[in-house]
Amino acid sequence: MHHPIASPGLPFTDTVHAWVPHGHFVIEGAPGGPVAGLRFAAKDVFDVAGHPTGAGNPAWLASHPVPTRHSALVQQLLDAGATLCGKVISDELAYSIHGHNLHYGMPLNSAAPDRIPGGSSSGSVAAVAARLVDFALGTDTGGSTRVPASYCGVWGLRTTHGLVSREGLVPLHDSFDTATWFAHDAGAFERVAQALLPATSFAAARAVVLQDAAAEADAEVAALLPRVGEVLARILPQGAGAATATQGSSLEDWRRHYVAWGAHEAWQAHGEWISAHPPGFEDAIAGRWQAASQVTAEAAGAARAAGQAARAQVRALVGSDRVLVVPSAASVAPLRSAGGTEIDAIRARTLRICCIAGLAGLPQVSLPLATAGGLPAGVSLIGPAGSDLALVRLAVQVWQALQDGRL
């Protein structure tokens, strides 16, 4: 049971246990900027000058120096007028989409309190869903923004790989890591997009619902895709159709390529530190690091080559003027009491969906919708590389049409 705890150093009480103990502070943004008046939190993988970066693990916190400068993205937001309200929980080294942290706990999903928030950006999504901040910085490597956004009923954007600076950010898989944000309000979500993203000439002409991605999702989630497709069919010049992402392979093949390619990069980044410092990872994450340590350079090279072929395939399908429609996650948020076997099965199905944009390096916006039973569930739009700002605006337009009943 979650009880409000005293939150010295913050302008509110942390009612959802989202903040890390070393994250209770406020840094005011510059006056008069484009996001002035908005408050945000940062996932504890972003450097903030004068405050330690914990990356979800006390051994990491103890063995790394306190940063002397802000991460590039934190600095950009402060310069644009937003006020930083501390640092929030990450799953350990961001190697999970579940939302549980052995050391700091699992934040509360305000939209479905008996269900997990998702991760690894668990604190970020919980803080936003509870409306304690207007938006929060997260990351997305394999789904760490898209999945929690879906589970908690908020907006989330996985940015085009390499478009937003990752300077001053703890890495996981360099080929897939992206800096991201969540917001509970469409207006705030779009304001942040306008402040952080470059202009784009992208104009969507046609929507394509990915049938193989939809087939990975539970029926109650998959049922939302035709609704989004119908809105897009009405507002785009060439309407909407359906296709599959894969040709001559499967989403399970793609998931395996992503996992092996990414795991090898993760071990190259952190294997030496893990070997030198007993990190005390929780079992599921420890298992991932153990598996990562066993991926050979040859296996990683084969996975990279296959993944790059998938990337080319998805980019060809998107072209220059299409958006793809996919579930943001394979299910609604699992119950907090769900067992490991159930969680592993859901994780595998969700990663099959998430690896589409991940392998392709493309932007993906998760719209906050709800199942017929009233639980949060996201539907996503994937666009061409660099189309992020236009994709956000299109997603807001689609969401507004759904809210207004204009189908």
Phi and psi in degrees as a GROMACS rama.xvg file:
@    title "Ramachandran Plot"
@    xaxis  label "Phi"
@    yaxis  label "Psi"
@TYPE xy
-88.9557  132.795  HIS-2
-122.235  141.677  HIS-3
-55.2399  138.338  PRO-4
-118.274  152.841  ILE-5
-59.4032  138.477  ALA-6
-128.49  66.1713  SER-7
-60.3108  139.331  PRO-8
92.5106  -9.60269  GLY-9
-114.345  151.772  LEU-10
-84.3319  13.6663  PRO-11
-154.72  169.742  PHE-12
-92.161  133.7  THR-13
-76.7913  89.7225  ASP-14
-80.3505  -9.0452  THR-15
-120.905  10.509  VAL-16
55.3322  45.8033  HIS-17
-94.2207  -25.3824  ALA-18
-87.5669  144.213  TRP-19
-79.6444  154.034  VAL-20
-57.6128  -33.0151  PRO-21
-90.5059  12.2186  HIS-22
-110.096  17.4269  GLY-23
-94.2785  90.7545  HIS-24
-160.487  164.972  PHE-25
-131.338  134.123  VAL-26
-123.945  116.506  ILE-27
-71.2032  142.222  GLU-28
-82.407  166.545  GLY-29
-64.0286  143.644  ALA-30
-70.2328  142.293  PRO-31
78.9613  10.6283  GLY-32
-78.849  176.446  GLY-33
-66.0853  -20.33  PRO-34
-118.646  23.9288  VAL-35
-59.2802  140.524  ALA-36
92.6781  -11.8909  GLY-37
-94.2149  139.096  LEU-38
-106.628  141.343  ARG-39
-138.776  159.731  PHE-40
-117.509  157.8  ALA-41
-119.844  131.132  ALA-42
-55.4445  141.103  LYS-43
-77.814  41.6942  ASP-44
-120.151  -3.69014  VAL-45
-94.0172  133.157  PHE-46
-72.6603  136.027  ASP-47
-129.058  123.343  VAL-48
-55.4617  130.928  ALA-49
84.2779  -0.988581  GLY-50
-130.672  135.303  HIS-51
-68.0908  151.039  PRO-52
-101.715  122.273  THR-53
-101.037  -21.6745  GLY-54
50.9081  28.7735  ALA-55
78.3642  9.2802  GLY-56
-141.911  123.864  ASN-57
-61.1538  -31.508  PRO-58
-67.3702  -37.9002  ALA-59
-63.8641  -46.0837  TRP-60
-55.5623  -43.293  LEU-61
-77.0799  -22.2759  ALA-62
-107.082  4.37442  SER-63
-121.43  140.958  HIS-64
-67.2094  154.42  PRO-65
-68.676  128.988  VAL-66
-61.2852  148.929  PRO-67
-105.137  -4.33594  THR-68
-143.452  154.316  ARG-69
-70.795  151.439  HIS-70
-59.1479  155.11  SER-71
-57.956  -38.3706  ALA-72
-73.0996  -40.6853  LEU-73
-60.1989  -45.1076  VAL-74
-61.0727  -42.2506  GLN-75
-60.7325  -41.7718  GLN-76
-70.748  -40.1449  LEU-77
-63.2496  -42.4278  LEU-78
-64.5383  -29.2586  ASP-79
-84.2272  -0.85962  ALA-80
108.724  -8.05139  GLY-81
-75.181  149.324  ALA-82
-102.928  126.404  THR-83
-85.2712  120.934  LEU-84
-107.794  65.8422  CYS-85
78.1915  -169.336  GLY-86
-123.062  142.836  LYS-87
-121.68  164.534  VAL-88
-62.4631  139.982  ILE-89
-119.627  145.366  SER-90
-57.4835  155.423  ASP-91
-59.4214  121.253  GLU-92
49.7298  24.185  LEU-93
63.1162  22.4289  ALA-94
-97.2189  55.9534  TYR-95
-170.627  156.282  SER-96
-119.507  20.9528  ILE-97
-91.4639  -51.2992  HIS-98
109.184  2.35217  GLY-99
-98.1841  137.568  HIS-100
-124.747  120.847  ASN-101
-57.0771  -32.3189  LEU-102
-94.3718  -32.8898  HIS-103
-116.665  -7.27537  TYR-104
94.0923  179.959  GLY-105
-107.925  119.112  MET-106
-61.7581  161.183  PRO-107
-85.3753  134.036  LEU-108
-87.7521  100.619  ASN-109
-62.7448  -28.2734  SER-110
-77.3843  -20.2158  ALA-111
-155.295  79.8811  ALA-112
-61.2205  -19.5915  PRO-113
-91.6007  7.75958  ASP-114
-122.343  158.817  ARG-115
-70.1893  156.556  ILE-116
-84.2815  -17.5575  PRO-117
82.049  162.267  GLY-118
-149.495  -170.72  GLY-119
-80.4773  -7.55043  SER-120
-84.6689  52.7636  SER-121
-67.7514  -45.4093  SER-122
-66.8593  -37.1502  GLY-123
-62.2855  -48.5402  SER-124
-69.0234  -37.2418  VAL-125
-64.9477  -41.5156  ALA-126
-63.9907  -38.7212  ALA-127
-72.7323  -45.0269  VAL-128
-61.4652  -32.6514  ALA-129
-82.9501  -3.20981  ALA-130
61.6584  30.8241  ARG-131
-79.0353  -27.4577  LEU-132
-133.098  162.695  VAL-133
-78.2916  -34.8665  ASP-134
-153.317  168.556  PHE-135
-147.422  140.853  ALA-136
-77.5201  136.726  LEU-137
-135.64  -169.351  GLY-138
-134.207  161.636  THR-139
-143.257  115.288  ASP-140
-108.863  -59.6352  THR-141
-112.763  0.228028  GLY-142
147.914  11.1531  GLY-143
-71.2987  -3.62099  SER-144
-114.713  -44.9553  THR-145
-60.4454  -41.5182  ARG-146
-70.5318  -53.1616  VAL-147
-62.3355  -33.8859  PRO-148
-59.5915  -42.9723  ALA-149
-64.7828  -45.2789  SER-150
-66.106  -31.4947  TYR-151
-108.559  2.97137  CYS-152
70.1018  40.1671  GLY-153
-127.596  171.361  VAL-154
-77.1672  143.21  TRP-155
-149.573  144.169  GLY-156
-128.003  122.441  LEU-157
-88.6322  118.412  ARG-158
-79.1009  159.599  THR-159
-53.1525  133.059  THR-160
-59.0796  124.857  HIS-161
88.8658  -6.14404  GLY-162
-76.617  -38.7026  LEU-163
-108.054  135.643  VAL-164
-59.7298  137.266  SER-165
-108.717  14.6876  ARG-166
-64.3345  130.768  GLU-167
78.0694  30.1567  GLY-168
-128.433  131.21  LEU-169
-65.6788  124.285  VAL-170
-81.5902  164.174  PRO-171
-129.144  -74.7659  LEU-172
-116.438  107.005  HIS-173
-58.3705  -32.8851  ASP-174
-75.5761  -8.72484  SER-175
-129.771  -16.4469  PHE-176
-61.6168  134.653  ASP-177
-136.264  148.323  THR-178
-90.638  138.564  ALA-179
-142.816  177.939  THR-180
-152.061  159.285  TRP-181
-116.438  154.096  PHE-182
-151.584  150.185  ALA-183
-90.9954  -15.8899  HIS-184
-118.51  132.21  ASP-185
-59.9829  -36.9275  ALA-186
-64.8612  -45.6221  GLY-187
-65.6448  -39.8692  ALA-188
-57.3316  -44.8879  PHE-189
-72.7292  -34.5343  GLU-190
-61.6057  -43.8056  ARG-191
-64.059  -40.7831  VAL-192
-59.0595  -43.7484  ALA-193
-65.2329  -32.0168  GLN-194
-78.1313  -29.8413  ALA-195
-105.584  -23.0801  LEU-196
-104.864  145.588  LEU-197
-72.2115  157.094  PRO-198
-62.9964  151.49  ALA-199
-140.586  146.897  THR-200
-93.0659  5.19554  SER-201
-60.7188  130.953  PHE-202
-133.19  116.143  ALA-203
-67.6028  136.433  ALA-204
-110.922  -29.0757  ALA-205
-148.512  144.506  ARG-206
-106.073  145.426  ALA-207
-130.189  116.57  VAL-208
-83.0739  124.09  VAL-209
-85.5441  109.32  LEU-210
-69.5924  -35.8838  GLN-211
-69.8372  -32.3574  ASP-212
-68.9358  -43.0649  ALA-213
-61.5339  -34.4798  ALA-214
-68.0934  -18.9541  ALA-215
-79.7069  -14.5969  GLU-216
-94.6625  152.355  ALA-217
-60.2502  154.043  ASP-218
-57.3293  -38.8038  ALA-219
-67.1978  -27.6711  GLU-220
-83.4653  -45.8877  VAL-221
-59.1389  -29.4547  ALA-222
-63.4537  -18.9538  ALA-223
-78.8944  -22.8335  LEU-224
-64.512  -43.4777  LEU-225
-60.863  -32.2469  PRO-226
-63.2215  -45.5706  ARG-227
-66.3283  -41.7701  VAL-228
-59.942  -37.1028  GLY-229
-67.3596  -40.8451  GLU-230
-62.5793  -46.5107  VAL-231
-62.4268  -36.925  LEU-232
-60.9464  -30.5618  ALA-233
-83.2411  -29.8856  ARG-234
-102.079  -13.362  ILE-235
-98.8359  145.178  LEU-236
-60.2339  -34.0374  PRO-237
-105.671  9.79337  GLN-238
73.8883  -147.441  GLY-239
-138.725  151.024  ALA-240
-142.423  -163.078  GLY-241
-138.277  151.565  ALA-242
-160.866  177.96  ALA-243
-113.006  152.271  THR-244
-74.4664  -36.3031  ALA-245
-99.4429  151.793  THR-246
-140.036  119.041  GLN-247
76.2707  8.05892  GLY-248
-148.246  -165.305  SER-249
-139.985  164.614  SER-250
-64.603  -28.2183  LEU-251
-66.1127  -40.4042  GLU-252
-59.0817  -46.0384  ASP-253
-62.8748  -40.7524  TRP-254
-58.8695  -44.2558  ARG-255
-64.4772  -39.7344  ARG-256
-61.5413  -47.2013  HIS-257
-58.3373  -47.689  TYR-258
-61.205  -46.6923  VAL-259
-69.3418  -45.461  ALA-260
-59.6555  -49.8389  TRP-261
-67.2344  -41.0881  GLY-262
-61.1202  -41.4519  ALA-263
-62.1525  -43.1904  HIS-264
-63.7274  -39.5643  GLU-265
-61.7135  -42.5357  ALA-266
-68.7534  -36.3355  TRP-267
-62.008  -35.8016  GLN-268
-75.6305  -40.453  ALA-269
-127.013  -3.91902  HIS-270
-57.4458  -41.4898  GLY-271
-63.4082  -43.2897  GLU-272
-65.3662  -44.4807  TRP-273
-59.9204  -40.8072  ILE-274
-68.0985  -30.0824  SER-275
-91.1024  -20.1081  ALA-276
-128.793  115.377  HIS-277
-64.2591  104.976  PRO-278
-80.9232  -15.9649  PRO-279
63.9511  41.2371  GLY-280
-63.6772  150.274  PHE-281
-66.1992  160.93  GLU-282
-57.0196  -47.4136  ASP-283
-63.3508  -40.6023  ALA-284
-74.1334  -38.7395  ILE-285
-58.3904  -39.7016  ALA-286
-62.7803  -38.5149  GLY-287
-66.0526  -40.8875  ARG-288
-68.3735  -37.6047  TRP-289
-61.5766  -44.8735  GLN-290
-63.1118  -39.6824  ALA-291
-61.298  -36.5473  ALA-292
-66.847  -17.8585  SER-293
-97.0711  -6.58648  GLN-294
-76.5012  118.464  VAL-295
-77.4295  161.459  THR-296
-60.3883  -35.9497  ALA-297
-66.161  -45.9693  GLU-298
-63.396  -40.1697  ALA-299
-65.5083  -38.8177  ALA-300
-64.3483  -41.1338  GLY-301
-64.9524  -41.6833  ALA-302
-65.0645  -39.1609  ALA-303
-63.971  -44.0875  ARG-304
-62.4245  -43.5708  ALA-305
-67.5377  -38.0751  ALA-306
-65.7886  -36.6826  GLY-307
-69.57  -31.2346  GLN-308
-66.3752  -40.4363  ALA-309
-63.0459  -41.0036  ALA-310
-57.0915  -47.0274  ARG-311
-62.7849  -37.3794  ALA-312
-65.1285  -46.1259  GLN-313
-66.8046  -42.0466  VAL-314
-64.2085  -34.672  ARG-315
-67.3893  -37.3518  ALA-316
-66.7357  -39.9189  LEU-317
-71.4058  -39.2129  VAL-318
61.5106  -144.428  GLY-319
-107.258  -8.01417  SER-320
-141.682  18.4604  ASP-321
-112.592  156.769  ARG-322
-121.681  141.586  VAL-323
-99.546  142.729  LEU-324
-112.915  122.231  VAL-325
-139.917  159.468  VAL-326
-66.1477  148.183  PRO-327
-76.7613  -28.3033  SER-328
-150.092  164.963  ALA-329
-78.6574  -15.4793  ALA-330
-150.753  171.415  SER-331
-69.463  170.49  VAL-332
-59.5065  128.325  ALA-333
-63.088  156.258  PRO-334
-62.4021  149.221  LEU-335
-60.5892  -25.0135  ARG-336
-89.3034  0.734674  SER-337
-61.3088  143.251  ALA-338
-82.9915  168.201  GLY-339
-61.469  -39.1279  GLY-340
-63.8744  -44.6068  THR-341
-63.3377  -43.337  GLU-342
-63.1179  -42.0853  ILE-343
-62.6689  -39.5645  ASP-344
-67.1549  -41.7966  ALA-345
-66.4478  -41.1577  ILE-346
-58.6715  -44.3034  ARG-347
-63.0231  -44.653  ALA-348
-65.1253  -40.0672  ARG-349
-66.0243  -41.4456  THR-350
-66.1956  -29.8143  LEU-351
-62.5484  -35.4972  ARG-352
-75.6942  -47.8853  ILE-353
-68.0607  -26.3423  CYS-354
-71.113  -12.681  CYS-355
-62.6679  -58.3406  ILE-356
-70.2592  -31.7565  ALA-357
-62.4707  -52.8652  GLY-358
-62.6852  -36.2264  LEU-359
-80.251  -14.8804  ALA-360
69.7536  27.3409  GLY-361
-102.193  156.949  LEU-362
-74.7524  147.743  PRO-363
-143.651  123.109  GLN-364
-104.113  129.018  VAL-365
-99.25  119.999  SER-366
-87.6866  136.168  LEU-367
-82.1593  105.305  PRO-368
-117.826  -169.735  LEU-369
-145.574  146.905  ALA-370
-72.6876  170.934  THR-371
-58.6239  -27.9036  ALA-372
-84.9224  0.448646  GLY-373
91.356  6.44787  GLY-374
-89.5532  147.23  LEU-375
-61.1193  142.124  PRO-376
-159.409  134.995  ALA-377
-100.796  146.419  GLY-378
-117.63  139.263  VAL-379
-115.637  150.895  SER-380
-111.763  130.444  LEU-381
-110.256  133.413  ILE-382
-126.877  -179.956  GLY-383
-64.8247  161.081  PRO-384
-56.2505  131.545  ALA-385
83.8028  -0.511501  GLY-386
-86.4462  10.204  SER-387
-49.3203  -49.7721  ASP-388
-64.9089  -44.1864  LEU-389
-67.0119  -34.1114  ALA-390
-66.6258  -40.2771  LEU-391
-60.0692  -46.4704  VAL-392
-64.6643  -38.8208  ARG-393
-65.9368  -41.696  LEU-394
-61.9417  -40.9556  ALA-395
-65.0195  -39.7366  VAL-396
-62.2018  -44.5075  GLN-397
-64.2386  -45.7374  VAL-398
-60.8722  -42.175  TRP-399
-64.5019  -38.7112  GLN-400
-63.2783  -39.2031  ALA-401
-66.7425  -38.7888  LEU-402
-66.8722  -35.4458  GLN-403
-82.9034  -6.09365  ASP-404
76.4401  17.3431  GLY-405
-87.3749  76.2931  ARG-406
